[in-house]
Amino acid sequence: MWPQHRVFLPTKVKIPMKQPQLTDTLFDDFLQELPADFQEQAYELQAFARARKIRSPLQLLQLVLLYCGQDLSLRSCAGEVAKLQGYLSDTAVTKRLAACLAWIKSLLKRVFGLDKQINNGSLNFIVIDGSTVQEPGAKETTYRLHVAIDLMSLTLREVNVTTDKVGESLDHYQLAAGDVALLDRGYNQPKSLVPVIDRGGHVVLRYNPHSMTLYERCNEPKGVKIDWEQRIRDLNGQPGAIPVYLCHQDKRIEGVVHAMPLPPEQAAQARRKAKQRARDKGRTASQKTLMLSGWVLIFTSLPESLLDTKTIAELYRVRWQVELVIKRLKSLLDIDRLRARKDSKLADLYLHGKLLFAAVTQKIAQRRFGRAATTMDGDRSITHWRLWRTIANEIKAGLTACFPINKRFIDDCIKSLCERPRKRKLQGLPGRVLELIIEGRGGGVSLT
């Protein structure tokens, strides 16, 4: 007989499910889009010198994003750090953030990839526009944002920050051979247009005859200025292309102005606005101004054989996409919630930190959802708005998870969040009312 053996049947063991680590997933998505040496660069640019309450360049970056991405006040930022590892004052936060400006600017440039852009000679359409940001309490422009987006992917390509003293110009952007910049009327400046075209780039520009002079295609040494009133009359109300020269110093660039009449209702509205603008300045609108108001004039350095008048008109309408990107920066990512004063390091840091947050958000969206969902080369069924919001919310959740509460430091957290000593004390109950409450709790109060 065979010996009997005990058989041990396996029992069901309940294995606890591993809880998802937000700091390992949601915020790591953000870190994946940064240069691999971003922490080493913090030392090189003197953003991080030694570990104290902020223990590493990574934690310093998280502090920057609390201020710029989460829009927390300086005191609230201090409270987030304090609940994890002890008391930190808002003054200390200010000093640590102010040292980060050069670091964040460098990271932003590398995330955009401006240091690696190589054009292979094909046309690359870029929409350029500007926007403004105001400091607290200001009624006029404090800072300007100079924004360039890639028209194919509808993503930020480059953003520059200047004060209100610096106007719109192509000098703010890195444009190379093959780049085609779509521009509004603010860029009617030969001194910035000609150098871009001269090195192989192109422009598609809403032309304003009052701001920039164009010349007839002729061999006259001094050039012959185009009489736009006569040229428009010659078109007899029909769209047309007018060959021109764009001149600056000793440069003469061939171009085309595509002229397109507005529909009657829009033309009438444009003339009413022209009359109102003239009245506001104390003068009467000229006949030439009123006639040109009924037309859309678009100057381009691209030959008519490549893009005809109809195509140029359709292309220029797509320029509206840059307005939507700026709207996302303001309405979704709150870039216009600037709290720091003009010319302060914190104001500069806030704007560049917010742009870094936006640049990484769009890169994660591209990586996760794929270019097919967000590019202009096919039927589109979704906008970037919801994709950006989804990613931005995840990054903020992961950032919050980087600062869990440590019960040992509750008092430190409260101390970091406390108001500064001031003459006007926080309100409290009158002493007699407190006495009544205490007596009432002891059963000693009688209202009769």
C-alpha positions in Angstrom: 0.0 0.0 0.0 1.3 3.4 -0.9 2.0 5.6 2.0 -0.6 8.3 2.7 0.6 11.9 2.3 -1.0 14.9 3.7 -2.2 17.3 1.1 -2.2 21.0 2.0 -4.8 22.8 0.0 -3.9 26.4 -0.6 -6.2 28.8 1.3 -7.4 32.0 -0.1 -5.3 34.8 1.0 -6.6 38.3 0.7 -3.9 40.5 -0.6 -4.5 44.2 0.1 -4.7 46.3 -3.0 -1.8 48.7 -3.4 -3.1 52.2 -3.2 -2.1 54.4 -6.1 0.7 56.8 -5.3 -0.3 60.2 -6.7 3.3 61.5 -6.3 4.6 58.6 -8.4 2.1 59.0 -11.2 0.4 62.3 -11.6 3.3 64.6 -10.7 5.8 62.2 -12.4 4.0 62.9 -15.6 5.1 66.5 -15.2 8.7 65.6 -14.4 8.9 63.4 -17.6 8.6 66.5 -19.8 11.4 68.4 -18.1 15.1 68.1 -19.0 16.7 65.1 -17.3 19.3 67.4 -15.6 16.7 69.9 -14.3 17.9 69.4 -10.7 21.6 69.8 -11.6 20.7 73.0 -13.4 19.1 74.4 -10.2 22.6 74.3 -8.6 24.3 75.8 -11.7 21.9 78.7 -11.9 22.1 79.2 -8.1 18.4 78.6 -7.6 19.2 76.0 -5.0 22.3 76.3 -2.8 21.8 74.1 0.2 19.1 72.0 1.8 17.2 73.5 4.7 13.4 73.4 5.0 13.4 73.1 1.2 15.4 69.8 1.0 16.1 69.4 -2.8 15.8 71.1 -6.2 12.7 68.9 -6.8 11.0 70.2 -3.8 11.9 73.8 -4.8 10.3 73.2 -8.2 7.2 72.0 -6.4 7.2 75.2 -4.3 7.4 77.2 -7.5 4.4 75.3 -9.0 2.4 75.9 -5.8 2.9 79.6 -6.3 2.6 79.7 -10.1 0.5 76.7 -11.0 -1.8 76.4 -7.9 -2.0 80.2 -7.4 -1.3 79.9 -3.7 -0.3 82.9 -1.7 3.2 83.1 -0.3 1.8 82.3 3.2 -0.2 79.4 1.9 2.9 78.0 0.1 4.7 78.3 3.5 1.9 76.4 5.1 2.1 73.5 2.6 5.8 73.0 3.3 5.4 73.5 7.1 2.8 70.7 7.4 5.3 68.3 5.9 8.6 69.3 7.5 8.3 72.2 10.0 7.8 75.9 10.2 8.6 78.1 7.2 7.9 81.8 6.9 6.4 83.6 3.9 9.5 85.8 3.8 11.7 82.7 3.4 9.4 81.5 0.6 9.8 84.9 -1.1 13.6 84.6 -1.0 13.6 81.0 -2.3 11.2 81.9 -5.2 13.1 85.0 -6.2 16.2 83.0 -6.7 14.5 80.6 -9.2 13.8 83.1 -12.1 16.8 82.2 -14.3 16.3 78.5 -13.6 12.6 78.5 -14.6 13.3 80.6 -17.7 16.0 78.1 -18.8 13.6 75.1 -18.2 10.9 76.9 -20.2 13.2 77.4 -23.2 14.3 73.8 -23.1 10.7 72.4 -22.8 9.7 74.5 -25.8 12.7 73.0 -27.6 13.9 76.3 -28.9 17.5 75.1 -28.4 16.9 72.2 -30.8 14.7 73.6 -33.5 15.9 72.6 -37.0 13.9 73.5 -40.1 14.2 71.0 -42.9 13.1 73.5 -45.5 9.4 72.7 -45.6 6.8 75.4 -44.8 6.0 75.6 -41.1 3.0 77.9 -40.4 3.2 79.9 -37.1 0.6 82.2 -35.7 1.9 85.2 -33.7 0.0 87.6 -31.5 0.3 89.5 -28.3 -1.7 89.8 -25.1 -1.5 91.8 -21.8 -1.4 91.1 -18.1 -2.1 93.7 -15.4 -0.6 93.9 -11.9 -3.0 94.1 -8.9 -5.1 97.3 -9.0 -3.7 98.4 -12.4 -6.0 99.7 -15.1 -3.4 99.7 -17.9 -1.0 97.1 -19.3 1.8 95.9 -16.9 3.3 93.1 -18.9 3.0 91.9 -22.5 2.9 88.3 -23.6 4.3 87.7 -27.1 2.8 84.4 -28.2 3.6 82.1 -31.1 1.7 78.8 -31.8 2.3 76.0 -34.3 -0.7 76.2 -36.6 -0.7 72.4 -37.3 -0.7 71.2 -33.7 -2.3 74.3 -32.1 0.4 74.2 -29.4 2.5 76.9 -27.9 5.8 77.2 -29.7 7.3 80.2 -28.0 6.2 82.8 -25.5 8.2 85.9 -24.4 7.4 88.2 -21.5 8.2 92.0 -21.7 7.0 95.1 -19.9 4.4 97.4 -21.3 7.2 99.6 -22.8 8.1 96.9 -25.4 5.7 96.7 -28.4 4.9 93.9 -30.9 7.8 92.9 -33.2 9.1 89.8 -34.9 12.4 90.4 -33.1 10.8 88.6 -30.1 10.7 85.2 -31.9 13.2 82.7 -33.3 12.1 82.4 -36.9 14.1 80.5 -39.5 14.0 79.5 -43.2 10.7 77.9 -44.0 8.7 79.5 -41.2 5.6 81.3 -42.3 4.3 83.8 -39.7 0.6 84.8 -39.7 0.4 88.3 -38.2 -2.2 91.0 -37.4 -2.0 94.8 -38.2 0.4 95.5 -35.2 3.3 94.0 -37.1 3.3 96.4 -40.1 7.0 97.1 -39.5 9.5 96.7 -42.4 12.5 96.8 -40.0 11.3 93.5 -38.4 9.6 91.9 -41.4 12.5 92.3 -43.9 15.2 90.5 -41.9 12.9 87.5 -41.4 12.1 87.3 -45.1 15.7 87.9 -46.0 16.8 84.8 -44.2 14.2 82.5 -45.8 11.1 83.0 -43.7 7.8 84.3 -44.9 4.9 86.4 -43.6 1.1 86.6 -44.1 0.2 90.0 -42.7 -3.1 92.0 -42.3 -1.9 95.1 -44.2 -2.5 98.6 -43.0 -1.7 101.2 -45.7 -1.5 104.0 -43.1 1.2 102.2 -41.1 3.6 100.7 -43.8 4.4 102.0 -47.3 4.6 99.5 -50.2 6.0 100.2 -53.6 5.2 99.4 -57.2 7.1 96.6 -59.0 9.2 98.9 -61.1 12.9 99.7 -61.7 12.8 103.3 -60.3 15.8 103.7 -57.9 13.7 105.5 -55.3 10.6 103.4 -55.8 7.1 104.5 -56.5 4.6 104.4 -53.7 1.4 102.6 -54.4 -1.8 104.7 -54.7 -4.1 102.3 -52.9 -7.2 104.4 -53.5 -6.7 104.0 -57.3 -5.6 100.4 -57.1 -8.7 99.4 -55.2 -10.9 101.2 -57.7 -9.3 99.3 -60.5 -10.5 96.0 -59.0 -14.2 97.0 -59.5 -15.3 95.4 -56.3 -13.6 92.0 -57.2 -10.9 90.2 -55.2 -7.4 90.6 -56.7 -3.7 90.2 -56.2 -1.4 93.2 -56.4 2.4 92.7 -56.9 4.4 95.0 -54.6 7.9 95.7 -53.2 8.6 95.8 -49.4 11.6 98.0 -48.8 13.9 98.7 -45.8 17.2 100.4 -46.1 19.0 98.8 -49.1 16.7 95.7 -49.1 13.9 95.3 -51.6 11.6 92.3 -51.1 9.0 91.0 -53.6 5.5 90.5 -52.2 1.8 90.4 -53.0 -1.1 92.2 -51.5 -4.3 90.2 -51.8 -7.3 92.5 -51.7 -10.8 91.2 -50.8 -14.0 93.2 -50.5 -16.0 92.8 -47.3 -19.7 91.9 -47.6 -21.9 95.0 -47.7 -23.1 94.8 -44.0 -19.6 94.3 -42.7 -18.2 97.0 -44.9 -20.8 99.5 -43.6 -20.0 98.5 -40.0 -16.3 99.0 -40.7 -16.9 102.5 -42.1 -19.0 103.4 -39.1 -16.1 102.4 -36.8 -13.6 104.3 -38.9 -15.8 107.5 -38.6 -16.1 107.0 -34.8 -12.3 106.6 -34.4 -11.8 109.8 -36.3 -14.3 111.7 -34.2 -12.7 110.4 -31.0 -9.5 112.0 -32.3 -11.2 115.3 -33.2 -11.1 114.9 -37.0 -13.1 113.7 -39.9 -12.4 110.4 -41.7 -11.1 110.8 -45.2 -12.7 109.3 -48.3 -9.6 107.1 -48.8 -9.9 105.8 -45.2 -13.6 105.0 -45.7 -13.0 103.3 -49.0 -10.2 101.1 -47.6 -12.4 100.2 -44.6 -14.6 98.1 -46.9 -11.6 95.9 -47.9 -9.4 93.3 -46.3 -5.8 93.7 -47.5 -3.3 90.9 -46.8 0.4 91.2 -47.6 2.5 88.1 -48.1 6.0 87.3 -49.3 4.7 83.9 -50.6 4.2 84.0 -54.4 0.7 84.0 -55.8 1.6 80.7 -57.7 1.9 79.0 -54.3 -1.1 80.5 -52.5 -3.8 82.4 -54.4 -6.1 85.1 -53.0 -8.9 82.7 -52.0 -6.4 80.4 -50.1 -4.7 83.4 -48.4 -8.1 84.6 -47.2 -9.0 81.2 -45.8 -5.5 80.8 -44.2 -5.8 84.2 -42.5 -9.1 83.3 -40.9 -7.4 80.4 -39.1 -5.3 83.0 -37.3 -8.1 83.1 -34.8 -6.7 79.9 -33.2 -4.0 82.0 -31.4 -6.8 83.9 -29.7 -8.2 80.7 -28.3 -4.8 79.6 -27.0 -4.4 83.0 -25.2 -7.9 82.5 -23.8 -6.9 79.1 -22.4 -3.9 80.6 -20.8 -6.1 83.2 -19.1 -9.4 81.4 -18.4 -8.1 77.9 -17.7 -4.6 78.4 -16.3 -5.2 81.9 -14.9 -2.0 83.6 -16.2 -3.6 87.0 -15.6 -4.0 86.4 -11.9 -0.7 88.2 -11.2 -0.4 89.3 -7.6 3.2 90.6 -7.5 4.2 94.1 -8.4 5.7 95.3 -11.7 9.4 94.8 -12.2 9.6 92.5 -9.1 11.3 89.1 -9.5 8.2 87.4 -8.2 6.1 88.9 -11.0 8.6 87.6 -13.6 8.8 84.3 -11.9 5.0 84.0 -11.7 4.5 84.6 -15.5 7.4 82.3 -16.6 6.3 79.6 -14.0 2.8 79.7 -15.4 4.1 79.4 -18.9 6.2 76.4 -17.9 3.0 74.8 -16.4 1.2 75.5 -19.7 4.0 74.1 -21.9 4.2 70.9 -19.9 0.4 70.5 -19.8 0.2 70.6 -23.6 3.1 68.2 -23.9 1.4 65.7 -21.6 -1.8 66.1 -23.6 0.0 65.4 -26.9 1.7 62.3 -25.4 -1.4 60.9 -23.8 -4.1 61.6 -26.4 -2.0 61.6 -29.5 -1.6 64.2 -32.2 -4.6 62.8 -34.2 -7.0 64.3 -31.6 -5.5 67.7 -31.6 -4.0 68.6 -35.0 -5.5 70.7 -37.9 -4.8 68.2 -40.7 -8.1 66.4 -40.5 -11.7 66.5 -39.1 -11.6 67.9 -35.6 -14.1 66.7 -33.0 -12.5 68.0 -29.8 -10.8 71.2 -28.7 -7.7 71.5 -26.6 -9.8 73.1 -23.8 -11.0 69.9 -22.1 -7.7 68.1 -22.7 -5.8 70.9 -21.0 -8.2 71.1 -18.1 -8.0 67.3 -17.6 -4.2 67.4 -17.5 -4.0 70.6 -15.4 -6.3 69.1 -12.8 -4.2 65.9 -12.6 -0.9 67.9 -12.2 -2.4 70.0 -9.4 -3.7 66.8 -7.6 -0.3 65.2 -7.9 1.4 68.4 -6.6 -0.9 68.6 -3.6 -0.1 64.9 -2.8 3.6 65.9 -2.6 2.8 67.7 0.6 1.0 65.2 2.9 0.2 66.3 6.5 2.7 65.2 9.1 0.9 65.3 12.5 4.1 66.3 14.2 4.1 69.6 12.4 0.4 70.7 12.7 1.5 73.6 15.1 4.2 74.6 12.7 1.7 74.7 9.8 -0.6 76.9 11.8 2.3 79.2 12.7 3.3 79.5 9.1 -0.3 80.4 8.1 -0.8 83.0 10.9 -1.2 86.7 10.2 1.7 89.0 10.9 1.5 91.0 14.1 -0.4 94.2 13.4 -2.1 97.1 15.2 -5.6 96.1 14.1 -6.2 92.8 15.9 -8.5 90.1 14.5 -11.9 90.4 15.9 -13.1 88.4 19.0 -16.2 88.3 21.2 -16.6 90.9 24.0 -15.5 89.8 27.4 -19.0 89.9 28.9 -20.4 87.7 26.1 -17.7 85.1 26.8 -18.6 85.2 30.5 -22.2 84.6 29.7 -21.3 81.6 27.4 -19.1 80.1 30.2 -21.8 80.6 32.8 -24.4 79.1 30.5 -22.3 76.0 30.0 -22.1 75.7 33.8 -25.9 76.1 34.1 -25.6 79.3 36.0 -27.3 81.7 33.6 -30.9 82.8 34.2 -32.7 85.2 31.9 -35.4 86.0 34.5 
